[in-house]
Amino acid sequence: MTLWHGRFAKSPAKSVREISESISYDKELYEEDINGSKAHVAMLAEQKIIPLSSAKKISSALDQIKKEIENQTFPFSEELEDIHMNIEKALIDRLGGDGAKVHTARSRNDQVNLDTRLYMRKKIRAISENIRELQRSLISKASEYKDVIMPGFTHLQHAQPILFAHHLLAYCEMFERDIDRLEDCLRRVNVMPLGSAALAGTTLPINRKSTAEKLAFPKISENSLDAVADRDFICEFLSALAIFAMHISRLSEDIILWVSQEFSYVSLGDEFCTGSSLMPQKKNPDVAELCRGKTGRLYGNLIHLLTICKGLPLSYNRDLQEDKEPLFDSVKTVEKILAVYPQMIASITCNKRRMLEAASDPGLMATDIAEYLVMKGIPFRNAHKMVGELVKHAEKNATTIDKLALPEIKKIIPAADKDIFNLFSPSASVSKRNLQGGTAPEQISSRLKFWSKKLK
Ligand code: ARG
């Protein structure tokens, strides 16, 4: 029997039970539901709304129920719809009248909101810590290959030489902003909704501040309708996770390119690759591909929830029960990604010779020549044009700009001197980009120091 059958003559049809139930997935919230109820009954007793003896009995029965859930001996029932009613019914079965007091001054509408916030608080902290671990793996790989030079790309075309470490540190910055977004989201998650009850609050003399203190919430919700109706805090979280996944997806794409035969810049540890059931020679970067692919579900989950929420009249509507599956799916997906990614990064080995060879393409130093001319007093736009012509001339003669003789160069760039040939070194090129945010070894070293200290 459900807990709301009082005004009904008939039980819900089986098909109704099947579409209504959320216990199959919201049991994930059992711990939060129990912690929330314990704080709630302690407050009810403080306020003399229920006897202290009832609160104590409820609390210890909840501890018992928690153990049973963890030992998988707790009998969940679909008929009881969700985690809240499963636990409440167990309390009533065990404690009778005392158990029937737990739901005083509370509705499942504020209860589910509380549970979700508690769950997210826990997950945000854990995910942030795991992103830190990922940053650590990037920092240690960047330190290991501190001096490796590779081509930097725009439009997937050779652009300018960069340090491999610079490339990895770019992701470290992105992941830092991902953590920042999660922490910012946490401020809005960390608000205590209990007391909002079904939608308008309660006539009973509860003390919301006390409940908030017991559950370590720094803030209490200010509008009961808003508290039970809005899921913006989940939308934000799913958005932060979707953006994180976008970063993972781009890093994955870089890795997939780098391990391809065409690039051959890096290789991954065998334990992070898979073979083909047909082609014996294959070593595929499936982990990176799967992480890139999983980004789709993370985007989907965000759109899923935004779509559920749009057009709902205030306040609570049952549509909101559909918030949980995308939330849990995003969390689990990100947990899986973060369990594998740092180890996969650690397994990278660089093919330094191949990377340097690619970065030694003299075309990559064309900007350096234009900037060299700027220092000789030539306006940048004119310098750019001259170097462009030099590249065109070399191409027409089936050679590269570094192979041209000085008199030939001077015909196109009269201001050129023999020191122009010093510019064709990729290591000189990176070293000269010695400004904050630039790719010079000095800059990368100091950023590596910054990260090592921060991530300690
Ligand atoms: N399982 C429900 C949910 O997730 C709990 C709230 C149900 N409230 C209600 N009025 N039927 O939203």
Residues whose N, C-alpha, C, O or C-beta is under 5 A from the ligand:
A	BS01	LIG	S22 D82 R108 N109 V112 L320 Q321
